């Protein structure tokens, strides 16, 4: 019998594990782990067919577990339980058992315990880009409220400010670029502070955009001397732009200029001629097209399909001080991910996050990004339903690859224990547990092989050898 089946159903057998062949569910899980083949390529869970209320599912599951525990205690012999239910009927049996043990009160206590959050009023930071969709949409669609939280979203101008507010504990949690918790935890560019990646907020959803005057200069080999913006040094944007031009034979530190520019300022700088292009987040690639300033040269999913961009970041210290609050916040954001992954909800979500207090962008721009039917600025309407996705799992491979590029370009010196740092910062085990409680599918293997511009990266192999395989590098 499964853990959540009805113990008052006489047709159900109360087996000690879900298949009935093991002494306990723990033994069942251990056997399954041994017999499941290891994944060799990225297993990205499919988008759910329907959105569910994970808070309601969690409460129902908790109630069922308590009912099962009580019934098992009263009827150690399952045959006796089944004969009793058949003889007196379900309603009579439930009333009789409730008179001996107050199941309802026990369930209420369990729910009160789950909701005993340490801090109700939270300050959560975000930068106004579509990468933060799950974290943002959870506010107008009341995901936080259903978890008993009063979240005030703080729109922040740029990533250096997000970093400082997280270090200074002005924010309880924040939308961050996925490399930022790694760099902050390692003390790169800031005081070392333990910051975790609880979820990846989005995969894909970025692009290289060029000014309209470069329509005939599409070959990156011809980009010598051009000026590009990225949102932050410790960003997937910086590392993918460097990777892309280096594969074309250009040294990103010598042959082009890379400038850190807050995402909301990228289109204005492109219009003013301060930059020639940018590798940036949405909606600003699409906004450059909408304003007739630029065109989309390529989507970054063409370089690495499934790459991370942003993350839901929270500090070690805050989690330890507010474990129940963190669990509630985690549930709210994961439930938002479940909804965002379903394409049929994307138009509604675009409408929810477009207003001025969130992204402050035209609905048409946000919808093109989320739905994947969009104008590219070259006279074409392109269709790519996977232009952006919201897989929340913090893949270990992502962390190790990011660290490899930090080492390649000289941001990290000396020996690096890639796997250890990845495990310390990316909350892989916690994500599996939290996703499982909400009936979301989490991968078995957090370290699959990936391909970036056709070149395989295997995190199980020597990472330094991978770095040294590149002709252009700082190491």
Secondary structure, 3 states (H helix, E strand, C coil): CCCCCCCCCCCCCCCCCCCCCCCCHHHHHHHHHHHCCCCCECCCCCCCCCCCCHHHHHHHHHHHHHHHHHHHHHCCCHHHHHHHHHHHCHHHHHHHHHHHCCHHHHHHHHHHHHCCCCCCEEEEEECCCHHHHHHHHHHHCCHHHHCCCEEEEEECCCHHHHHHHHHCCCCCEEEEECCHHHHHHCCCCCCCCCEEEEEECCEECEEEEEEHHHCCCCCHHHCCCCEEEECCCCCHHHHHHHHHHHHCCCCCCCCCEEEECCHHHHHHHHHHCCCCEEEEECCHHHHHHHCCCEEEEEEHHHCCCCCECEEEEEEHHHHHHCHHHHHHHHHHHHHHHHHHCCHHHHHHHHHHHCCCCCCCCCHHHHHHHHHCEEECCCCCEEECCCCEECCCCCCHHHHHHHHHHHHHCCCCCCCCCHHHHHHHHECHHHHHHHHHHCCCCCCCCCCCEEEECCEEECCCCCHHHHHHCCCCCCC
